């Protein structure tokens, strides 16, 4: 997700991304997670809709 600064004098593109994504230990964990979930049966997954979640709390 991307957002622009509210200051109209300078348009600075801010990327809303966790800084942990650049860490090698997290990248290794993410790779293991992808391998683990590749064996899951999609027909058995259950998705929950969080309809009462307030999403305007993200810092821009």
Beta strands, then each sheet from edge to edge (+ up, - down):
strand 1: 2-4
strand 2: 13-15
sheet 1: 1+ 2-
end
